[in-house]
Amino acid sequence: MTHLWVRAEQRQNEDRVGLTPEGTSKLIANGITVTVEDSRTRCIPTDRYAQAGATIAPENTWPTAPTDAIIFGLKELPDDGTPLPHKHIMFGHAYKGQPAGQVLLDRFKAGGGALYDLEYLVDETGKRVAAFGYWAGYAGAAVALKCWIAQQQGRIVGPVTAYPSSNHLLAELQSDLVATGTQRPTALIIGALGRVGSGAADLCTVMGVPTTRWDMTETAHGGPFPEIMQHDLFFNCILARPGTPVFVPAGTPHQARKLTVIGDIACDPDSDFSPIKVYDRTTTWDAPALRVHVNPPLDVTAIDNLPSMLPVESSEDYADQLLPSLLMLSDLTSGVWGRAKQTFDGAIEAMPSD
């Protein structure tokens, strides 16, 4: 019998979950055993999973789960170097040359487990079956606006936090924008037709931010892209791949520009293919902006778990998208899961020999 073990997230400021109690009931009805770890921070209370029929396990006990259990989480595992014998469903960030990703693959290789990376769950056309993209774009645009508001006040933005709902976030942003007493900034989005770009565009629309929306047609010539410099805000909303053009070259901070905030919502600075070349590390909830130039200011915000700022809405949306694939977990050799395993196997085979 297929056994899905939903682990508690161990990363700070990560309250999301990829399975709802309603989805739990459907999995159980489909013959899948579901164990859910207790969690002090998960946005959906544990007792709702118990009511749905899941077995409840103590927090962070997944390493001792039965070896045939499939461990399901969202963000990274504790970086303790231990071998990983289980099959894991998670965002591994391991296939684009990231140093931490290579360490993770080493752990799977040592333990004999496997990674079914959520970013690489794709249908037969190569389209992702589930993504947090919309809410990443929505929250990422909000944080970038917070950075711009702070600049108008002569400071760098302070810590950000989670919100009970998007309405709470919008009300705060609107109040802060009005308090600046200035015109709304202008924004350019690359990847505007995708999920991430749609979320960023919707936030800008609600906030009255004039927005230029680009996608593949506008970037097909490969650059340079001087239009980026002519907007106050720039949002990168595309998944970096081999051949992705450079949107923001390393020399950008020192050039004449209107641009003062870059929201790298795709947020992959240590990838070889990152199109934003003015920074080299993600930012955090405590320090959302990295100031890469002082006068005139240029701030980069690149938080890699943005949807957790709106944990309930983003979790429910993502879980609904992913559930049809989870219902197919009894067959890991074909379809979505088979393709994910092929991607993992290819990454393991490409690793240098010991």
N, C-alpha and C positions, 0 to 999 in steps of 0.2 A: 504493500500500500504506500502511495506517495505521502510523504510527510513534509509539510512546510513549516519552518520554524522562524517566526518573525522576531528578530532580535531588537532589543532596546538600542536606540542610537546613543553612542558614547561621546559624540562631539558636542562641545559647548555651542549653545544657540542653535541646536538642531532638534526641533519639536515635531517634524513631519513624520509621516508613516505612509507606506505604499499599499496598505490594505485597510479597508474600513470594516466595521462589524458586519455591515450588510454583505460585503464581499466575502467575509469569513463564512457566513451562513451558506452562501452559494457554493463555496469550495467544499465545505463539509457535505452538503447535499450531493455533490458530484463525486464523493468517495475519497476526498483528500483529507488527511489528518492535519489539523492546524494547532500549533502551539504558539502562544504569544507571550513574550517576556513581559513582566511587569515593568513599568517605566514611571519615573517621577516627573518626567518632562513631556512625554508624548501629548500631542494636542487632543487626542481622543482618549477618554478614560479607559483604564484596563477593564473595569467591570462590564463595560459594554461588549467587549470581546468574550468575556466569560458568558454573558447572557446569550451571545450568538453561538455558543457551543464549543469555543476554543478551550484547550487546556492552557492554564496559566503557569508559567515557569518564573522563577526568581530572575531578577534583572541581571543581565550580562553573564548568563550561564551557558550561552551557546557553544563555547569551546568543549563542553562536556556533553553536548547533545549526541544522540545516536548518530553513528557515522553515515547512515543512509539518509539522514535529515538534510533537507535543502535549506540553507540559512539565508534569510531574506532581510536585507537592510538597505539603506540608501547611501549614507556617506561612509567614509573610510573606517577601517578597523583600527584598533589600537596598534601603534607602531612598535610592537615588542619583538619582532623578528621570528616569532614562533612559526613552525610549519603549519600549513593549512590543509587538513585532510578532507574537509567537507566540500560539497558543491555550494557556491555562494552566488546569490543574485544581489548585485549592488552596482553603484557607479565606481568603477575601479580606476579610471583615469590612467590606464596602463599601456595604451597602444600608440601613443604619439610621441614617444621619446622622453616622457617625463621621468626624471630620476627616481621619484618615489614609486612610480609605476613599475619600474624594473625591480625594485626591492619587493614589491607585492608579488610579481610573477615568480621571483625566486622562492618566495614562501609557498606558493601553490606547487611549484615544481618539487620542492623538498617534501611537501606533505602528501602529494598525490591527489589533491583536490582540483577543482575547476572553477573558473570564473565565467558566469553568464552575465556579461556587462549590460546594464540597463541602457546604456547609450547605444549599444549595438544590437538591440532587439529590433529587427527589421522584418518587414513583410517581403514578399517575393519580388517587389519592385525596388527594394532597398530603402523604403520609407520607414522611419521609426514608428513603432506601434504605440508608444507612450512617451510623453515628455512633459517636464515641468516648465517648458519654454515660455508659455504665455505669462505665467506669474513671475518668472525670472525677469522678463522684459518689463513688466508692470512695476515690480519693486525696484529693479535697477534704474529705471527712469526716475523713480521717486528719490532714490538716494543721490543720483546725479543732480537733480533739482535742489536737494538739500545742500549739496556742495556749492552750487551756484549762489544760493541764498546766503550761505556763510561768507562767500567771497564779497558779496555786496556789503556785508557788515564788517569787512576787514579782518576776517578770521578764517580758520580752517574748520571744516565741519566736525562736530563732536560725535559721540557714539550714537548708533542706531539701535532699535529694539524691535521686537515683534509686536504686532497689532492684532486685536481680536477680530478685526474685519477690515476689508479695503475701505469701507466708509470712514472708519476711524482715521486711517492713514490720509485719506483725501481731505478730511476736515482740518487736520493739522497742517498739511501742506498749503492749503488755500489760505489759512490764517497767516502762515509764515511769509507767503508770497506777497500778500497785501501789505504786510508790515515793512517790506523793503521799500515801498513807495516808488518803484521803478517799473518800466515796461517789462513785459514777459520776455525771457530770452528766446532765441531761435535755436532750433535743433535740426540735425541731419541724422537720419537712421539709415544704416546699410544693413540689408536683410529685412526690409520692411514688410515683405510679403510672407515671411515665415511666422511661426508661433511666437518666437521671442520678439521680433520686430513689431508684431501686432500688439503685443502687450505694452511695449514701450510707446507705440503710437497712441493707443487708447488712453494711457495715463497723460500723455502730452495734450491730447484733445480735451480731456476733462479739465486740465489745468490751464487751458487757453494758451498753450505754447505753440507758436507757428512752427510747423514741422515739414521738412523736405524728406520725402520717402524714396529711397533708392533700393534697387535689388540687382539681380544679375545683369540686366540690360545696361544699367548705368556704370557698372564696374568691369564690363567685359573687355574694355581696351587695356586693362592692366595697370593703369595709373600713369603719372601721378594724379592726385585728386585734390586740386587746390580749393575746391568748393568746401571741403571739410574745414579749412582754415577760416572760412567766411561765416561760420555759424558759431554761436556761443557754446553749444553743446553738441557732442558727437557720440552716437551710440553704435557700437559694434555688436551686431546681433547675428553674426554668421559663424557657423562651426568651421574652425580652421582645418584645412586639408592641404595636401601637397598641391602646389600651384596657386594657392590663395594669394592675391596681390597684397602688397604692403599698403595699408591705408594711412598709417601715421609713421613716417620715417623717424629715425633717431634724431635728426636735426630739427624737428618741428618746434621744440620749445624755444629755440633761438630765432625763429623766423617771425616776420610780421604776421599777426594773426588776430582775429576776433575770438578764436577758440580759447576757452578757459577751463572747460571740464570735458573729460573723456570718460564715458561710461562703457567700459569694456565688459559688457554683460555676458558675452561668450566666455570670457575669463579663462584664458589658457596661456598665461604669460611664459611658462617654462616649456611650452611646446615649440618644436623647431619651426612650426608653421604659423606662429602668432603674427597677425597683421599689424599689431600695435607694438612699435619698437622703442617706446620711450620709457618702459618700465619692465621689471623682471620678477615681480612677486605679487601675489594676491594681497588685497587689503582685508581688513577685518571689521567686525561689528564695533569693536572698541575704537578703531582708527580707520574709518571708512575710506579716507582719501589719502593718497600718496602725492605730495606736492613735488612735482618734477621740475618746476621752474618758479621763481619767486616773483619776478617783476618783468612783464605782467604775469600773474599767476597762471599756472597750468596744473590742475589736479586730475589724477586718474583714480577712479573708483572701480574696483574689480573684486567684488565679494563672491565667493564661489558657492554659497548656499542661499542666494537671494530669496527663493520662494519661501524659505522658513520665516521670513518677516510676516508672511500671511499664511501661517501653517495650516489652518483649517481649510480654507478655500483651495489652497494648492494641493493639499493631501487628497481631498475629496475628488478633485478634478483628475489628478494623476491616477488614483486608484481605479476610477471608472474606466480610464483608457487602458490600464494594464490588465484588468480582471479577465477579459477574454483569453489572454495569453496564459495567465495563471491557471485557468481552467483546463489548459492543455498540458499541464506539468507532468502528467503520467507518461508522456512521450518526449524525452529529451533528445531524441536522435533525429528528429525532422522538424520542419516548419521553423518558427521563430527560434526555438531553443536549439535546434540542430545548427542553424546558421550562427548563432552566438557561440556555440561550442567550436565550430570550425574556425571562427575568428580567434578564439583563445588558443586552440591548438597551433594555429599558424604563428602566433606570437611566441609561444613556448619553443617551437621549432627554430625560430629566428634568433633565439637567445644564444650568446656566445657559449661555447663548450667550456666546461670547468677545466 
